[in-house]
Amino acid sequence: MKKPVPTFKSEAAERAFWQTHDSADYMDWSDAATPALPNLKSTTRTISLRLPEPLLDDLKRLANKRDVPYQSLLKTFLADRIKAELHPAKS
């Protein structure tokens, strides 16, 4: 027999409880269903981009200095430039 789940006074109290208790003692997960989320769409698209090696090396060096992945830095650079081109007064 499973233990009853207590009533919590706050979300913080519930969070603290579940950090120290195993949910298997309180719930029967064998009946749990995997939710279907058919309307979720990826917000990113993978592309292939050819860059000259020296440019890629410079990008990686800059990313390393900033302690970020070079792909993330490239996305930031692109977003900043596109914003500047599309909205020059707001940049």
N, C-alpha and C positions, 0 to 999 in steps of 0.2 A: 504494500500500500504506500502511495506517495504521500509526502508531507504536504500540508496546506501551505500555499504561498502567503506570507504575511501581508498585511496592509501597511503601506509606507506613508509617512507624513510628507515626504518630499522626494523629488527625483534624485537628489543627492543621497538620501537615505537608501533608496532602492539600489542605486549604483554601488554604494558601499557594501550592501548586503550581497549582491551578485558577484562582487570581486572576491568574496571569501566563502561562497557557497557554490556547490555544484548543482546546476539546474536539473540534472538527471535525477536528483533526489526529490524533486518537486513536480516534474513533468514527464509524461510518457512521450518521448520523441519518436517512437516507432510509428505513430499515427500522423506525424508531421508531413505536410505536403510541400513540395517545392513550388513556389509561386511562379505563375506565368506572367511575364511582363512583355507582351508582344509589341507594344508601342515604343519601346526604348530604341533610340537610334544613336549611333556613335556620333560624337560631336567633332571628331577629328578624322582626317583621311590621311592615309599613308601615301606619300609621293616619293618618286625617285628624283634626286637633284644632283646633277654633275657639277662639281666645283673644281677649279684648279687646285692642285695639291698645296701650293704655297698659301692660298687663301684659306683652305681648310685647316692647315697647320696654324695659321695666325688666329683663326677662330677658336681652335682648341686651346691655344696658349692664353687667349683672353678669358675663356671660360674657366680654365684652371686657376687663373688669378682671382676670379670671382667665386670660385668654388661652386660652380653650377655645371650641369651637363651642357655640352656644346650645342646640342639640338635645342635646348631651352633658350640659350643665349641667342641663337639664330632666330628663333620665333619672336623673341623680344625685339631684336633689331628690325625684323621685317614689320612687326606690328607698329613700332615707332615710326618707321619711314612711311608706311602706308597711311597712317594717321596724319602725318605732316603733309603728305601729298594731297590727301582728300580734304583736309580741314586746315589749311595753312594758317588761318587767323587764331585757331585754338591751340596751336603747338607752342 
